Amino acid sequence: MILGIEGVSCVGKTTLAAQLAPHLNWPAVIPCYYHASPDPTLLPAPEPFTAEHQLANIAQFLDVEDLRLARTRQAHIEGRDVILDRTVDTLLAHAHAVGRMHGFDCDDQARRLVTSRPVAMPDLTIVLTADPDVLARRARLRKGMPGIFYDRHFSEHFNAYLAHPLAQAVVLLDADCGSPGDLTARALDHVHRHQAAQHRPSPAPSPQPLNEAS
């Protein structure tokens, strides 16, 4: 199984991934693009001001996705589950949010760019949401966090994209509801439901009436 964990920065994706890992089959936890990059200092700035710049940024992140995909495939060969800390839908959600904030729209071009290459596509994506003001307070405590991630409008536009992602199966969970243990339990319940549905045999086709000879 490939499980994706999505949401804006500081919402708790990495924490949830770590808490879910003991409950899955010897999972490979694939880090986010920043931590998966061989040199994060070479990654583009998070706030481009033109569509062309944004598309160039996505192409650069897709080079990092190649590395994440290779790790995902290796885990499958080894019979392991995979947890993706962010998925390719992050790239499209970011493009959608930045475009809305700066007056450009490259959503369709970005989607074609992402779908033109092989990527690690989750079987199930869990999207974490939280109050933007809470996220902004957390972001300010992180040294070097870009200012765009403090912005309520960025969070709203990012999450709006995730209502129509590339991923086929998506669950939204409020990360502010209950304790971290409660969040893990709710996420794990959705994982188990998805796994059960995947292994449920398809219903037998209804018998077709025989054509009688006239």
Phi, psi and omega per residue, in radians:
M1 nan 2.435 3.016
I2 -1.917 2.027 -3.141
L3 -1.885 2.170 3.067
G4 -1.752 2.490 3.055
I5 -2.144 2.131 -2.997
E6 -2.169 2.922 3.090
G7 2.467 2.966 -3.136
V8 -1.260 2.957 3.141
S9 -1.044 2.543 3.051
C10 1.291 0.216 -3.120
V11 -1.523 -0.249 3.079
G12 1.936 0.382 -3.090
K13 -1.115 -0.839 -3.082
T14 -1.148 -0.664 3.107
T15 -1.116 -0.780 3.140
L16 -1.130 -0.707 3.119
A17 -1.007 -0.771 -3.140
A18 -1.139 -0.628 -3.117
Q19 -1.323 -0.485 3.125
L20 -1.416 -0.485 -3.013
A21 -0.918 -0.759 -3.113
P22 -1.134 -0.272 -3.078
H23 -1.667 -0.062 -3.118
L24 -1.901 3.132 -3.040
N25 -1.470 1.578 3.068
W26 0.730 0.981 -2.929
P27 -1.264 2.586 2.935
A28 -1.598 2.055 3.111
V29 -1.617 1.942 -3.098
I30 -1.580 2.071 -3.049
P31 -1.227 2.903 3.114
C32 -1.089 2.991 -3.038
Y33 -1.035 -0.678 -3.119
Y34 -1.074 -0.826 -3.077
H35 -1.424 -0.323 3.095
A36 -1.472 -0.290 -3.106
S37 -1.242 2.412 3.064
P38 -1.054 -0.524 3.118
D39 -2.525 1.588 -3.094
P40 -1.021 -0.412 -3.128
T41 -1.175 -0.304 3.139
L42 -1.580 -0.091 3.115
L43 -1.208 2.620 -3.087
P44 -1.240 2.794 3.075
A45 -1.124 2.623 -3.020
P46 -1.386 -0.055 -3.029
E47 -2.258 1.309 3.053
P48 -1.273 2.740 -3.067
F49 -1.969 0.012 3.082
T50 -2.353 2.777 3.113
A51 -1.119 -0.693 -3.116
E52 -1.095 -0.724 3.118
H53 -1.126 -0.751 -3.140
Q54 -1.096 -0.742 3.135
L55 -1.145 -0.657 3.082
A56 -1.124 -0.645 3.100
N57 -1.120 -0.749 3.132
I58 -1.078 -0.740 3.123
A59 -1.033 -0.657 3.125
Q60 -1.195 -0.707 3.113
F61 -1.193 -0.506 3.104
L62 -1.181 -0.437 3.014
D63 -1.139 -0.638 3.057
V64 -1.225 -0.626 3.102
E65 -1.056 -0.574 3.077
D66 -1.009 -0.689 3.131
L67 -1.201 -0.715 3.116
R68 -1.151 -0.682 3.111
L69 -1.109 -0.718 3.130
A70 -1.070 -0.710 3.117
R71 -1.188 -0.636 3.102
T72 -1.127 -0.791 3.133
R73 -1.107 -0.676 3.125
Q74 -1.129 -0.703 3.101
A75 -1.079 -0.697 3.106
H76 -1.116 -0.713 3.101
I77 -1.034 -0.631 -3.123
E78 -1.461 -0.005 3.126
G79 1.326 0.457 -3.085
R80 -1.810 2.681 2.943
D81 -1.302 2.903 3.134
V82 -2.307 2.373 2.980
I83 -2.024 2.107 3.107
L84 -1.704 2.018 3.011
D85 -1.443 1.666 -2.934
R86 1.403 2.612 3.133
T87 -2.245 3.126 3.112
V88 -1.092 -0.343 3.066
D89 -1.108 -0.418 3.029
T90 -1.016 -0.749 -3.103
L91 -1.094 -0.699 -3.116
L92 -1.327 -0.640 3.104
A93 -1.136 -0.690 3.121
H94 -1.135 -0.785 3.127
A95 -1.062 -0.725 3.124
H96 -1.081 -0.812 -3.079
A97 -1.164 -0.835 -3.116
V98 -1.125 -0.687 3.114
G99 -1.065 -0.750 -3.141
R100 -1.164 -0.568 -3.114
M101 -1.349 -0.449 -3.064
H102 -2.029 0.153 2.972
G103 1.434 0.486 3.026
F104 -2.320 2.831 -3.112
D105 -2.390 1.885 3.074
C106 -2.100 0.427 -3.037
D107 -0.999 -0.854 -3.091
D108 -1.149 -0.743 3.126
Q109 -1.121 -0.700 3.135
A110 -1.130 -0.708 -3.137
R111 -1.130 -0.734 3.109
R112 -1.127 -0.659 3.132
L113 -1.106 -0.796 -3.119
V114 -1.188 -0.719 -3.081
T115 -1.389 -0.088 3.119
S116 -1.453 -0.130 -3.096
R117 -2.198 2.668 3.062
P118 -1.176 2.389 -3.116
V119 -2.413 2.879 3.053
A120 -1.461 1.806 -3.080
M121 -1.754 2.146 -3.101
P122 -1.228 2.613 2.976
D123 -1.309 -0.586 3.108
L124 -2.487 2.349 3.071
T125 -2.031 2.257 3.025
I126 -1.792 2.093 3.137
V127 -1.782 2.072 3.093
L128 -1.582 2.366 3.077
T129 -2.172 2.752 3.108
A130 -2.800 2.860 3.123
D131 -1.065 2.237 -3.105
P132 -1.005 -0.574 3.132
D133 -1.193 -0.642 3.071
V134 -1.122 -0.753 3.132
L135 -1.105 -0.690 3.138
A136 -1.109 -0.699 3.109
R137 -1.113 -0.714 3.112
R138 -1.141 -0.728 -3.090
A139 -1.102 -0.653 -3.114
R140 -1.153 -0.383 3.117
L141 -1.424 -0.204 -3.137
R142 -1.654 2.039 -3.116
K143 -1.075 2.247 3.077
G144 1.458 0.087 3.126
M145 -1.182 2.153 -3.124
P146 -1.007 2.503 -3.066
G147 -1.055 -0.475 -3.119
I148 -1.040 -0.507 -3.110
F149 -1.345 -0.094 3.023
Y150 -1.513 -0.232 -2.910
D151 -1.450 2.150 3.119
R152 -1.007 -0.683 -3.097
H153 -1.140 -0.634 3.090
F154 -1.061 -0.836 3.138
S155 -1.038 -0.757 -3.108
E156 -1.114 -0.786 -3.130
H157 -1.215 -0.673 3.117
F158 -1.045 -0.842 -3.122
N159 -1.230 -0.509 3.093
A160 -1.100 -0.704 3.076
Y161 -1.045 -0.710 -3.041
L162 -1.200 -0.049 2.983
A163 -1.299 -0.321 -3.138
H164 -2.423 1.091 -3.058
P165 -1.453 3.093 2.993
L166 -1.215 -0.629 -3.111
A167 -1.018 2.436 -3.070
Q168 -1.430 -0.572 -3.104
A169 -2.118 2.050 -3.045
V170 -2.341 2.395 3.066
V171 -2.199 2.305 3.074
L172 -1.728 2.288 3.097
L173 -2.224 2.345 3.085
D174 -1.401 1.945 -3.088
A175 -1.252 -0.244 3.141
D176 -1.560 -0.090 -3.053
C177 -1.629 1.858 3.102
G178 1.537 -3.086 -3.117
S179 -1.419 2.923 3.046
P180 -0.970 -0.634 3.095
G181 -1.131 -0.666 3.095
D182 -1.116 -0.729 -3.141
L183 -1.098 -0.765 3.117
T184 -1.065 -0.755 -3.129
A185 -1.108 -0.715 3.132
R186 -1.164 -0.735 3.118
A187 -1.110 -0.770 -3.114
L188 -1.129 -0.601 3.083
D189 -1.074 -0.742 3.109
H190 -1.173 -0.644 3.090
V191 -1.076 -0.813 -3.126
H192 -1.140 -0.672 3.097
R193 -1.094 -0.751 -3.139
H194 -1.122 -0.770 3.135
Q195 -1.082 -0.718 3.134
A196 -1.131 -0.710 3.131
A197 -1.135 -0.631 -3.137
Q198 -1.182 -0.512 -3.099
H199 -1.688 -0.042 3.134
R200 -1.292 2.247 -3.131
P201 -1.126 2.511 3.100
S202 -1.185 2.520 3.111
P203 -1.105 2.539 3.126
A204 -1.175 2.498 3.131
P205 -1.148 2.566 3.116
S206 -1.148 2.442 3.123
P207 -1.100 2.421 3.140
Q208 -1.618 2.425 3.117
P209 -1.135 2.523 3.093
L210 -1.385 2.443 3.055
N211 -1.386 2.158 3.129
E212 -1.496 2.528 3.096
A213 -1.182 2.417 3.134
S214 -1.406 nan nan
